[in-house]
Amino acid sequence: MNLAEMLGYADIGQLTRIAEVYRCECNSHSKNELIQSILRAISNKEGFKNQIHSMTWEEKRFLNSLLFDSQNAFSLEELIARVQQSRFDTEQQAPKSVQDEEKRGKATVKKSRKSKQAGIRQEPASPRDLVVKFKQTGWLFNGLTGPGRYLFHVPGDLKERFGEELGRQLRSSLHYVDEPEGFRDEQGLAADDLLTLLQFTGKHEIALNAEGAMYKRMLQQLLDSLHIREEIPARGAWRFGYGRRIKDYPNRLSLLYDYAYYNGLLIEDEAVLKLTAKGQQWVADRRMEEPTLLYKFWLRLYKGAVPNLLSLASWIDKLGDRWVTVHSLEAVLEPFIKPYYYDTPQSIIEQRIIRMMMHVGLLRIGEKQGTGQVLRMTKIGHAVVAGVYVAGDDKIELE
């Protein structure tokens, strides 16, 4: 429903609170006058623009988390979880194995006492308070009857206007350029290399080490047979959260391997990597996987580390409709990216998002003299991103 319809169903108490926020001058005892005054206030383009500008980054991230979500109703618990994901000031603890690795050979350092003269840090509003704030400003409404009255809805037209205004603000900071002299386009290569991985497995006796990974010599032989050259990860480098085999294999191969494993094409059987019957049929048919399925799998695989991955990919799709510098695109999207342990927002958007979207064939990356790297979505990329939705709780639980 749109805002006008939701206001019509709201009680006069909520309408009065919304009218007070927007400083509407009207008869507070007349529901019709309240609705008309609120609609006039929110419909004011300049006022709406200023409202978005005045929002904190936490508030923008929260609304952005709902922007590309086709879910129509949210429980209070779901909204609170979205607020918590939008709050970036909470430090994360690395897994114990990583902590132990860092502690080896390091002396224990005592924490210095905080100065008594230091100012007392003001606690941020609770997630529940932020939900209440958006309800009081007309961004969230309760359902009407039955169990639905405990669910919250966002007016469709308000969500659309937020997306348009936020998009304008982001675009204003982007640097668009002409087509570069050359660019890298990997359309179709991921599907071809997935088939190569399966063919390679069928032709070789691939022994696995104690951790279930290929030995270095065999791994290098496989990498040499793929279209895109990647280096074997350095021993001891931190690599977790982005797939089952991310710690053992380079990023692109790890994605293809995990895709084959989770789709039942490969099996790690008694320290040997083998094709399943399904994998053998795949090879016999020389099947080329659709980019839509690879993209959806990537979203489900990576969203444990990057919960708002769907919205970030959607913004790259919208903002990358023509050649744009990677530097300017990263700059406008980094505030929406929460660090993941040792992965900074910059490394996440560069290596985990933009680079992987290129590997799946959704965008091209080129080099422009004087401006550095540039990118642009492909036609297939536009269609794929527009046609795929992954629910918030739909993610692959890593073993």
PyMOL commands that set and color helices and strands:
alter all, ss='L'
color gray80, all
select helices_A, chain A and resi 3-9+12-21+31-43+45-54+57-67+76-86+96-103+127-136+146-150+156-171+189-203+216-224+251-262+277-285+291-302+309-319+326-336+345-359+379-387
alter helices_A, ss='H'
color red, helices_A
select strands_A, chain A and resi 141-142+152-153+182-184+206-207+266-269+272-275+324-325+363-368+372-377
alter strands_A, ss='S'
color yellow, strands_A
deselect
rebuild
show_as cartoon
